[in-house]
Amino acid sequence: MTPELDLDQRLMLKPVSKSILPNLLEAYNEDPNAAQTALPWLDASSNVQGQLSDMLFDVESQAGADELHFWWVCEQETNTFVGLIGLGDELQLVGSSYNLGYWVRPSYQRQGIALMAANRIFTWLEQRTIAEQAHHRIEITVHPHNTAGLATATRICEAWQGEIIEEFIGIEIGERTVPHRLHIIDLPRS
């Protein structure tokens, strides 16, 4: 089960549900290009609302299975949609448990929100991992031209004793292979 997680006095992480679709669309329309960078499967030439609705339905329907964990970042006072962050199953390496994906809407960027949210999620997951005597490998894949995403992934790796793979890996997006930088974090930390 995906829990609610406090970030600070202003922000919290709430499990994703279909009910956030209007807020997600509003954030998407703030900067569609930035949203598509974070959500590369999104086809802007097709029904964006339908694609986002399908994603929310899929995530919500799998949340109880403990296989995916997705949150929306909420500004508590105004209930404003700030961004998305999640542990998904789009994996590149055998033996990985999750991939971490994140997107913060443009009006809230450059405030360290993605890093703060990732740190909170990893703290939650590490505590679970220790309690279950388990091991989780988390991947973060970032397009090499996404400088903000690369900086965030690098800071996450530094904070969590992760590793940045030097070689690019190819990820299928649409009908083409796009090179990405791969970051790996193992929990619990040694």
Secondary structure, DSSP 4 states (H G I P E B T S, - for coil): -PPPEE-SSSEEEEE--GGGHHHHHHHHHH-HHHHHHHSTT--TTS-HHHHHHHHHHHHHHHGGGTS-EEEEEEETTTTEEEEEEEEE---SSTT--EEEEEEE-GGG-SSSHHHHHHHHHHHHHHHHHHHHT--EEEEEEE-TT-HHHHHHHHHHHHHTT-EEEEEEEEEEETTEEEEEEEEEEEES--
